[in-house]
Structures are given as structure tokens and as C-alpha cells.
């Protein structure tokens, strides 16, 4: 089937690519749900290459919600400054950490409903934490997953909510987590938003190129 062929080809072609942020965090710090959650929040509207360096600095100081709350907010803002929106993110990290302590006894919850109940945690973050920290089958829909899934012609959606629902229909559950990882790397390097590199793309023959006006 086309979906399996896409996954097989992309798994091979992206093997030498830089891993997405959360995969890098897991490689360096293990499957720590709290660090994965903090990494997800810091990555919002920031590039992975910037965020991973910020995470390393922060995680040298902080590895638990209690430690983060003990860090003066001014220092936290200084550490995360390069990820952008640092004031809002500093407040969000503290609010999320406080909620984890007060509502979940200091442990990041492992269900979607519980995660989404925490102020500052949206569907994308909740699904990524579930999949990467707890191995719960989930589809994290970011801009790359939404764009490429539609370009391929596998789905026809206009919102991330629709994309998540439709991908669950066309992908086997065992591939849900992998789909995000592969499409993030492909979207960062090959199937870019404007003028994708179709002439170099290993899955070009499987792609309907929906909405692609200009290509390389």
C-alpha cells in the first residue's frame, strides 16, 4: 500500500537527518515525561536547532517541576530567551509545573484528557507527550504533518483537528507515532512550505502534489 511504501522510503532516506527535538531529548535524557513535556512547550514557534541547545542549558539546572519552580523566574526567562516569546513561555512552564505538582502529585499524567486539562497544554503537545513519553499510539499534527499529508493526497483537510481524525482512519495505529517523526524531518529538509524540492524527493512518484504551485 502507498502509506506503507511512503513510511519505508522515508525511514531510509531520513536515517542520516538530524532527529526531531523530542527524539534528541530522549536520546540524551531518556524517556522522562517531564523533560519531554517541557521540551514540547519550549519548541512552540521555535526551531528545533535552537530549542535543543536551550533545553540542554535548562536541563542542567532543572529536571523536576519542583526544581523549575525553585528557579527564579528571571533566570528562567534568561535561559529560554532564544526560543522566543520567552516571557509567556516562562509563565507557562511555571504554571504547568505547578499543575503537575498540585493536581498529579508531581508526575506528568499519561492520558490525553488529563494532559489537556493542564492550562498551556494543547492537543499537539498532549499527543506528542503521549506518544514519545508513554508509547501511547497518538498522532501529533504539526505544520509539517498537516501540510505533507494533504500534499500527498492521503487526506483532504483544512484544520489540524480534521487532519488528526482523518490520519487515524488511513494509517495503521502502529504507524501513528512514526508518521510525525518522518514527516517532520521530511518537511524540514525536503517538502518545505514554499517551493518543495520535488525533483529530489524520494516519494515524488507517490505524491499527488496537491496545492503545490511552485516546485524545485
C-alpha positions in Angstrom: 0.0 0.0 0.0 1.1 3.6 -0.7 1.2 4.5 3.0 3.5 1.7 3.9 5.7 2.4 0.9 6.0 6.1 2.0 7.0 5.1 5.5 9.5 2.6 4.3 11.2 5.1 1.9 11.2 8.0 4.3 12.6 5.8 7.1 15.5 5.0 4.9 16.0 8.5 3.4 15.8 10.3 6.8 18.2 8.0 8.6 21.1 10.5 8.4 18.9 13.5 9.1 19.1 15.4 12.4 16.4 13.9 14.7 13.4 16.0 15.7 13.7 17.8 19.1 11.9 15.3 21.3 13.8 12.3 19.8 17.1 14.2 20.6 15.9 14.8 24.2 15.1 11.1 24.6 18.5 10.2 23.2 20.2 12.4 25.8 17.9 12.3 28.8 15.8 9.1 28.4 12.0 8.9 28.3 11.5 11.4 31.1 7.8 12.6 30.7 8.5 15.9 32.4 11.5 16.8 30.3 9.6 15.8 27.2 6.7 18.0 28.2 9.0 21.0 28.9 10.8 20.4 25.6 7.4 20.4 23.7 6.4 23.7 25.3 9.7 25.4 24.5 9.6 24.2 20.9 6.3 26.0 20.2 7.0 28.6 17.5 10.8 27.9 17.7 13.2 25.9 15.6 14.4 22.6 16.9 18.1 23.5 16.4 17.6 26.5 18.7 15.4 24.7 21.2 17.7 21.7 21.8 20.5 24.0 22.9 18.2 25.8 25.3 16.9 22.5 26.6 20.4 21.4 27.4 21.1 24.5 29.4 17.8 24.3 31.2 18.0 20.6 32.0 21.5 21.0 33.5 19.7 23.1 36.1 16.2 21.6 36.2 14.9 18.1 35.9 11.7 18.1 38.0 8.8 20.5 38.4 9.9 21.3 41.9 13.3 22.4 40.7 11.8 24.5 37.9 9.6 26.4 40.4 12.6 26.9 42.7 14.4 28.6 39.8 13.9 32.4 39.9 11.6 33.4 37.0 14.1 36.0 35.9 16.8 33.2 35.5 14.3 31.0 33.7 13.5 33.8 31.2 17.2 34.4 30.6 17.8 30.7 29.9 14.9 30.3 27.5 15.2 33.7 25.8 16.4 32.3 22.4 13.3 30.2 21.9 11.2 33.4 21.5 8.1 34.5 23.4 10.3 33.8 26.5 8.1 35.8 28.9 5.0 33.9 28.0 6.8 30.6 27.9 8.4 31.2 31.3 5.0 31.7 32.8 3.6 28.7 31.0 6.4 26.4 32.2 5.8 27.5 35.8 2.0 27.1 35.6 2.4 23.7 34.0 4.9 22.6 36.6 2.7 23.8 39.4 -0.3 21.9 38.0 1.8 18.7 37.7 2.7 19.0 41.4 -0.7 20.1 42.7 -3.0 18.1 40.5 -0.9 15.0 39.6 1.4 14.5 42.6 4.4 15.6 40.7 4.1 13.1 37.9 3.1 14.0 34.3 -0.2 12.3 33.6 -0.4 9.6 30.9 -3.9 10.2 29.5 -5.0 12.7 26.8 -7.8 14.1 29.0 -5.5 14.7 31.9 -2.8 16.3 29.9 -5.2 18.6 28.0 -6.7 19.6 31.4 -3.4 21.4 32.2 -3.5 25.0 31.2 -0.9 25.6 28.5 -1.0 22.1 27.1 -2.8 21.8 23.8 -3.7 18.8 21.6 -0.4 18.8 19.7 1.7 18.8 22.9 -0.6 16.2 24.6 -0.3 13.8 21.7 3.4 14.2 21.4 3.9 13.6 25.1 1.7 10.5 25.0 3.5 9.0 22.0 7.0 9.8 22.9 7.0 9.6 26.7 4.4 6.8 27.2 4.4 4.9 23.9 0.6 5.5 23.6 -0.4 5.4 20.0 -1.2 9.0 19.0 -0.9 11.4 16.1 0.8 14.7 16.7 -0.2 17.1 14.0 2.1 20.0 13.5 2.5 22.2 10.4 4.7 19.5 8.6 2.3 16.6 9.2 -0.7 18.7 8.1 0.9 20.1 5.0 2.6 16.9 3.7 -0.3 14.6 4.4 -2.5 16.8 2.3 0.1 17.3 -0.4 0.4 13.6 -0.7 -3.3 13.4 -1.3 -3.8 10.9 1.5 -6.3 13.3 3.2 -8.2 16.4 2.3 -8.5 18.7 5.4 -8.2 22.3 6.4 -7.6 22.1 10.1 -5.2 20.2 12.4 -8.2 18.6 14.2 -9.5 17.3 10.9 -6.1 16.1 9.9 -5.7 14.1 13.1 -9.1 12.5 12.7 -8.5 11.6 9.0 -5.0 10.2 9.6 -6.3 7.9 12.2 -8.6 6.4 9.5 -5.9 5.9 6.9 -2.9 5.0 9.0 -2.4 1.8 11.0 -2.2 2.5 14.7 1.3 1.1 14.9 2.5 3.9 12.5 0.9 6.9 14.2 4.0 7.9 16.2 6.4 7.2 13.3 4.3 9.3 10.9 5.0 12.5 12.9 8.7 11.9 13.2 9.2 11.1 9.5 7.1 14.0 8.1 8.7 16.5 10.5 12.2 15.6 9.1 10.9 15.5 5.5 9.2 18.8 5.9 12.2 20.5 7.4 14.6 19.3 4.7 12.7 18.4 1.5 8.9 19.1 1.4 9.3 22.7 2.6 6.3 25.0 2.7 7.3 27.1 -0.3 8.8 25.6 -3.4 9.3 22.0 -2.2 12.2 20.0 -3.7 10.1 17.7 -5.8 12.9 16.9 -8.2 14.9 15.4 -5.4 12.1 13.9 -3.4 12.2 10.1 -3.0 8.4 9.8 -2.7 7.6 12.2 -5.5 6.1 9.4 -7.6 3.7 8.6 -4.8 2.7 12.2 -4.2 -0.3 14.0 -5.8 1.3 17.3 -5.1 -2.0 18.8 -4.0 -1.8 22.6 -3.8 1.8 22.7 -5.0 2.1 25.7 -7.3 5.9 26.2 -7.4 8.5 23.4 -7.0 12.1 22.8 -7.4 
